[in-house]
Amino acid sequence: MKDNIVIIGGGVAGMEAARQLIALGHKPIIVEKSNSLGGHVASWYKLFPDMTPASEIIARLTKEISDANVFTGTKVLSMTKDKDTYSLTLDNGVTIAAKAVLLATGFHLFDASKKEEYGYGVYDKVITNRDLEALFRGEKDARIDNPKAVGFVHCVGSRDLKAGNSQCSKVCCMTAVKQAIEMKEKFPQAEIYCFYMDLRLFGKKYEDFYINAQRDFGVHFIRGRVSEVGETFDGRLQVKAEDTLAGKPLKVQVDTLVLMSGMVCNPTVSDLVRQARLDIDDDGFLKSRNNIFDILESNRPGVFYAGACTGTKTVPETLAEARAAALEIHNYLKDG
């Protein structure tokens, strides 16, 4: 099949879509701005709920898309349409004429320093979920030194009108539960606290995972939003919150505080979206043609979506959308 298909984004959505398109007889072109494939998942250690090593997922996808044309360390500078063909100009000087384009541009993590009351960037021992994954992967972090107590703050930048994001980030609750278990495994003597608004455990085995964290690992779950974080005279962190179930304020001292930064829209695609005249939803993510039947289609013929570019997604949801998007593209080209 000779029609070019360009996939913008080389995370798991773009890689899985490429894998499926190859199986359908196409030779897709992946354009990834980073120097390697894998996106956010490549920077994580294990994935919930089965604690599957993220590296296994990336290695498998990388192996199975060897027939794709891949440009890493490359950005799409422009995207314009002439009749039924899109012209994409890359920053390496290459121009591609494509009959179909798949945006798999993913998300960004909320900048935790914007929530000043939590002290990220002010206190050394306040870190983010991304920082903690680096520790699990074996990187050294002087901020984490055999802690006696560790706190996790849910919904940082999510469900927060002041932060400009009213939406649930969907994966933060389970990521916090996963990381709490991993911290308990790494530091068995540590007390682990999770400060949450509501626990949204909607997926297969999620509730079991949460119960396991309490029963087998002794993780303490405290329902209440953290109001303030300060440093004590001996260098620990004092977390002020309200236990809404007990109906009283509380203070907890921890040695490490982990902020669960939520997903927000990827701002780096704004120029491309404007050039291609794609619609943006009111949450900042790319807007599907509709949210029921055409979730993978944009408002422009021949432009498709997969993964977290349209909203928060888990890894299984992202992979499923990528497979479906590949079939949509195949049928679109077949039907002319």
C-alpha positions in Angstrom: 0.0 0.0 0.0 1.6 3.3 -1.1 -0.4 5.9 0.8 1.8 7.6 3.5 0.5 7.5 7.0 2.3 9.8 9.5 2.1 9.2 13.2 3.0 12.3 15.2 4.2 11.1 18.6 6.3 8.0 19.5 4.9 7.1 22.8 3.0 3.8 23.4 0.0 5.1 21.5 2.0 6.0 18.4 4.1 2.8 18.6 1.1 0.5 19.1 -0.8 2.2 16.2 2.3 1.7 14.0 2.5 -2.0 15.0 -1.1 -2.6 14.0 -0.7 -0.6 10.7 2.3 -2.8 9.8 0.2 -5.9 10.4 -2.5 -4.4 8.1 0.1 -4.0 5.3 1.2 -0.4 5.7 4.6 1.2 6.4 3.8 4.1 8.7 6.1 7.0 9.5 6.6 7.9 13.1 7.8 11.4 14.0 8.9 11.8 17.6 10.4 15.0 19.1 12.4 13.2 21.8 15.6 11.3 21.0 14.0 7.9 21.8 10.6 6.2 21.6 8.3 5.3 24.5 7.1 8.6 25.8 6.1 8.9 29.4 5.8 5.1 29.9 9.5 4.7 29.1 10.3 6.8 32.2 8.3 4.6 34.5 9.4 1.5 36.4 6.3 -0.7 36.8 2.7 -0.4 35.7 -0.4 -1.1 37.7 -2.3 -3.2 38.5 -0.1 -6.2 37.7 3.3 -4.4 38.3 4.4 -5.2 34.8 7.8 -3.7 34.1 7.3 -0.7 31.8 10.6 -1.6 30.0 9.0 -4.8 28.8 6.2 -3.0 27.1 8.6 -0.6 25.4 11.0 -3.3 24.3 8.2 -5.4 22.8 6.7 -2.4 20.8 10.2 -1.3 19.6 10.9 -4.8 18.3 7.6 -5.1 16.5 7.7 -1.7 14.7 11.1 -2.3 13.1 9.5 -2.0 9.6 8.2 1.5 10.3 10.1 4.6 9.2 11.1 6.4 12.4 12.3 10.0 12.9 13.4 10.6 16.5 14.7 14.0 17.7 12.4 15.5 15.1 9.6 18.0 15.2 6.8 18.7 12.8 7.1 22.4 11.8 4.0 22.7 9.7 1.0 20.7 8.5 -1.2 22.0 5.7 -3.8 20.3 3.5 -4.2 20.4 -0.3 -7.3 18.5 -1.4 -7.1 15.1 0.2 -3.4 15.2 1.1 -1.6 16.6 4.1 1.9 18.1 3.7 4.1 17.9 6.7 7.4 19.7 7.0 9.9 18.4 9.5 12.7 20.3 11.2 15.2 18.0 9.5 14.3 19.4 6.1 12.1 16.5 5.1 8.6 17.1 3.7 6.1 14.3 3.7 2.8 14.0 1.7 0.4 11.9 3.7 -3.1 10.7 3.1 -3.7 10.1 6.8 -2.2 11.6 9.9 -2.5 10.2 13.4 -1.9 12.5 16.4 -0.6 10.5 19.3 0.9 13.5 21.0 0.1 12.5 24.6 0.0 14.8 27.6 2.2 16.8 30.0 2.4 16.5 33.7 1.1 19.4 35.7 3.9 21.7 37.0 3.7 21.0 40.8 5.5 24.3 41.6 2.3 26.1 40.7 0.8 24.7 43.9 2.9 26.8 46.2 1.3 25.6 49.4 2.9 22.1 48.8 6.5 23.5 48.6 7.7 21.8 45.5 10.9 23.6 44.4 11.1 25.2 47.9 11.7 22.2 50.2 14.2 19.6 48.9 12.2 16.7 50.2 9.1 17.5 48.3 9.2 15.5 45.0 6.8 14.4 42.3 5.5 11.1 41.1 7.9 11.4 38.1 10.9 12.0 40.4 10.0 8.9 42.4 9.8 6.7 39.4 13.4 7.6 38.6 14.4 6.2 42.1 12.6 3.0 41.4 14.5 2.6 38.1 17.7 2.8 40.0 18.7 6.4 39.8 20.2 8.0 43.0 18.2 10.8 44.6 19.9 12.5 47.6 16.5 13.9 48.6 15.3 10.4 49.6 17.5 9.1 52.4 16.0 6.1 54.2 12.8 7.9 55.2 10.9 7.0 58.3 7.6 8.4 57.0 6.5 9.2 53.4 3.4 11.1 52.4 1.5 11.1 49.0 -0.7 14.0 48.0 -3.3 13.1 45.5 -5.0 15.4 42.9 -2.1 17.9 42.4 -3.3 20.0 39.6 -6.4 17.9 39.0 -10.0 18.6 40.0 -8.7 22.0 40.9 -10.3 25.1 39.5 -7.6 27.4 40.9 -5.0 25.3 39.0 -7.1 25.7 35.8 -8.0 22.0 35.6 -11.4 20.8 36.8 -11.0 17.3 35.4 -10.0 14.1 37.2 -6.6 12.9 36.0 -7.8 9.3 36.2 -4.5 7.6 36.9 -3.3 9.4 39.9 -5.1 7.4 42.6 -3.8 4.1 41.3 -0.3 5.5 40.7 -0.2 6.7 44.3 -1.3 3.3 45.5 1.3 1.6 43.3 4.1 3.9 44.5 3.1 3.6 48.1 3.5 -0.1 47.9 6.8 0.2 46.1 8.1 2.6 48.8 7.0 0.2 51.5 8.9 -2.6 49.7 12.0 -0.4 49.4 11.8 1.0 53.0 9.9 -1.5 55.1 10.3 0.5 58.3 8.6 3.6 56.8 5.1 4.7 57.6 3.2 5.5 54.4 0.4 8.1 54.2 -1.9 8.9 51.3 -3.9 12.1 51.5 -6.8 11.9 49.0 -10.0 13.7 48.1 -11.8 10.6 46.7 -10.4 7.3 45.6 -11.5 6.6 42.1 -10.6 2.9 41.5 -12.7 2.1 38.4 -10.5 -0.4 36.6 -10.1 -4.2 36.6 -8.3 -5.3 39.8 -7.9 -1.7 41.0 -10.0 -2.2 44.2 -8.0 -5.3 45.0 -4.8 -3.4 44.6 -6.0 -0.7 47.0 -7.1 -3.3 49.6 -3.8 -5.0 49.3 -2.0 -1.7 50.0 -3.9 -1.4 53.3 -4.0 -5.0 54.4 -0.6 -6.3 53.3 1.5 -3.1 53.3 -0.1 -1.1 56.1 -0.5 2.1 53.9 -2.6 4.7 55.8 -5.2 6.4 53.7 -6.4 9.8 55.0 -9.4 11.5 53.3 -8.7 15.2 53.2 -7.0 17.8 51.2 -3.6 19.0 52.3 -3.7 22.7 53.2 -0.1 23.5 53.9 3.4 22.0 54.0 6.2 23.4 56.1 9.7 22.5 57.1 10.5 21.7 60.8 13.7 22.7 62.6 15.2 19.3 62.1 14.6 19.2 58.3 11.5 17.1 58.2 8.2 18.2 56.6 5.0 18.9 58.5 1.9 18.3 56.5 -1.3 20.0 57.6 -4.6 18.5 56.5 -8.1 17.8 57.6 -9.3 14.3 58.1 -12.8 14.7 56.8 -13.9 11.2 57.9 -12.8 11.9 61.5 -13.9 15.5 61.3 -10.8 17.0 62.7 -7.6 18.7 61.6 -4.3 16.8 61.8 -0.6 17.3 61.4 1.7 14.6 60.1 5.5 14.8 59.9 7.2 13.0 57.0 10.7 12.8 55.5 9.5 12.6 51.9 6.4 14.1 50.4 5.3 12.9 46.9 3.0 15.1 44.9 0.8 13.2 42.4 1.0 15.6 39.4 -1.9 15.1 37.1 -2.2 15.0 33.3 -2.8 18.2 31.4 -3.0 18.9 27.7 0.2 19.0 25.7 0.9 22.6 24.9 3.7 21.8 22.4 1.2 20.9 19.7 -0.7 24.2 19.7 1.0 25.5 16.5 0.3 22.3 14.7 -3.3 22.3 15.8 -3.8 25.8 14.6 -2.2 25.2 11.2 -4.4 22.1 10.7 -7.5 23.8 12.0 -8.2 21.2 14.6 -10.7 21.8 17.3 -9.7 22.1 21.0 -12.0 21.0 23.8 -12.8 23.2 26.8 -10.4 21.2 28.9 -7.5 22.1 26.5 -7.2 18.6 25.0 -7.8 17.9 21.4 -11.5 17.6 20.6 -12.9 14.4 19.0 -15.7 14.7 16.5 -17.9 13.4 19.2 -17.3 11.6 22.5 -19.3 8.4 21.8 -19.1 7.1 18.2 -16.2 9.1 16.7 -13.8 9.4 19.6 -10.8 8.7 17.3 -11.7 11.2 14.6 -10.9 14.9 14.5 -13.0 17.5 12.8 -10.7 17.2 9.7 -11.0 14.3 7.3 -7.9 12.1 7.4 -6.7 13.3 10.8 -7.1 10.8 13.6 -6.4 10.7 17.4 -5.2 8.0 19.8 -4.3 8.1 23.5 -4.0 11.0 25.9 -4.0 13.8 23.3 -7.8 13.8 23.8 -7.9 13.4 27.5 -6.5 11.4 30.4 -6.0 7.7 29.7 -4.5 4.6 31.4 -2.0 2.6 29.5 -4.5 -0.2 28.6 -7.0 2.4 27.3 -4.2 4.1 25.3 -3.2 0.8 23.6 -6.8 -0.1 22.9 -7.4 3.3 21.2 -4.2 3.0 19.2 -5.4 -0.4 17.8 -8.8 1.0 17.0 -7.2 4.1 15.4 -5.0 1.9 13.1 -8.1 0.1 11.9 -10.0 3.4 11.3 -7.1 4.7 9.2 -6.8 1.4 7.3 -10.5 1.6 6.4 -10.4 5.3 5.6 -7.6 4.7 3.0 -9.3 1.5 1.7 -12.6 3.3 1.1 -10.9 6.3 -0.5 
